Amino acid sequence: MALFMVVSGLLFVLLVCICTALLRWNELRYSKKGLPPGTMGWPIFGETTEFLKQGPNFMKNQRARYGSFFKSHILGCPTAVSMDPELNRYILMNEAKGLVPGYPQSMLDILGKCNIAAVHGSTHKLMRGALLALISPTMIRQQLLPKIDEFMRTFLCDWDNKVIDLQEKTKEMAFLSSLKQIATAESTSVAQEFMPEFFKLVLGTLSLPIDLPGTNYRRGLQARKIILRILGQLIEERRDSVESHKDMLEYLMRKDDSNRHKLSDAEIIDQIITILYSGYETVSTTSMMAVKYLHDHPRVLEELRKEHMAIRERKRPEDPIEWNDLKPMKFTRAVIFETSRLATIVNGVLRKTTEEMELNGFVIPKGWRIYVYTREINYDPFTYPDPLAFNPWRWMDKSLESQSNFLIFGGGTRQCPGKELGIAEISTFLHYFVTRYRWEEVGGEKLIKFPRVEAPNGLHIRVSSY
């Protein structure tokens, strides 16, 4: 027994020495003069585990130790983290000056290297132009909103007297609504195979890019292969079809516009995946959290329902929500903004340096990522008095939306191009939900807000007719 204890003790000491040496070696690798202060964690893994598990607390602790601009190693790459509002605005507004999108390798691998988030320069300009044409106000008014209304009306038709998992339902809603806009005729036939693979793909985008069995990264890569096959077959079927579909896929495949960038099949597929991904994340989570906040704040719900009942009273039961109905939804828009702010659906954005550059007096090497961490701006008491209160009325002052530190939807040339489409989808969902139903929470399920806002055990509500 004594010998065993001695050996165990020696092994423990050896393990401690090895761990200490690895940590020290990794710090020395990134000890170049002029770098921001900070720690780099383990080789390869860096501080990713602490970052994903501790989230905002990790950021606050590092800022307390090193200031608002520090170095770390997260999601597989050495990273400079900026929590300085002025520096964040500069970075977002100056993409061409040595900065390009710097999304994690896992996201690039799984979403595809042709997606709009991955490209830059002239390619980004062409891609963004093609995407903006798909979701312009004219397209929303004439083609997309009628499809959204028809989908929401049907999707919400049978919730009465049921206990539902709101998280599951809003995920399905966001995915299926976007799929209907992309490929209207085929959306129903491909959804059953497509949807579970898409959910695996989403989980893989925020993971360490280590391709091992059982990891979210491996599942995401496998899901992408299946999705490539589904979308590839869909494109081939469309080429053989003589019907006019008037949806996003038809527009992406068009060859008759000499002024528009012609997309390859790979570019079309990656754009479809990007549209689905970006819409899914924001629309599903904002819809879920809006319902949660409305439940917890009856006065807000009363004001929102009043706005939507006034719209409904001007219509017959079968009349859809139209473009002219969205403008009067001022309080609805305020609820959406306040939900996005308080829940912090988006924590920040990533950029990558294309050359060595100086920021805040520090040298950032070429190839490093810069994490523009915007989360804390959402709780700045100077911008948002009583910042932890859910108060949509603050957004009724339109000047708040136009302030320079309004970064809920990104900033600069990378501001979310689908902002207004997403607002239209959430507004239409809320319209049919609050005018048809009342609800109560079944249990106090846990919510986590980093790295994604989610309810690990679901968010269950009992729905009844209003």
Secondary structure, 3 states (H helix, E strand, C coil): CHHHHHHHHHHHHHHHHHHHHHHHHHHHHCCCCCCCCECCCECCCECHHHHHHHCHHHHHHHHHHHCCEEEEEECCEEEEEECCHHHHHHHHHCCCCCEEECCCHHHHHHHCCCCCCCCCHHHHHHHHHHHHHHCCHHHHHHHHHHHHHHHHHHHCCCCCCEEEEHHHHHHHHHHHHHHHHHCCCCHHHHHHHHHHHHHHHHHHCCCCCCCCCCCHHHHHHHHHHHHHHHHHHHHHHHHHCCCCCCCHHHHHHCCCCCCCCCCCHHHHHHHHHHHHHHHHHHHHHHHHHHHHHHHHCHHHHHHHHHHHHHHHHCCCCCCCCCHHHHCCCHHHHHHHHHHHHHHCCCCEEEEEECCCEEECCEEECCCCEEEEECHHHHHCCCCCCCCCCCCHHHHHCHHHCCCCCCCCCCCHHHCCCCHHHHHHHHHHHHHHHHHHEEEEECCCCCCECCCCCECCCCCEEEEEEC
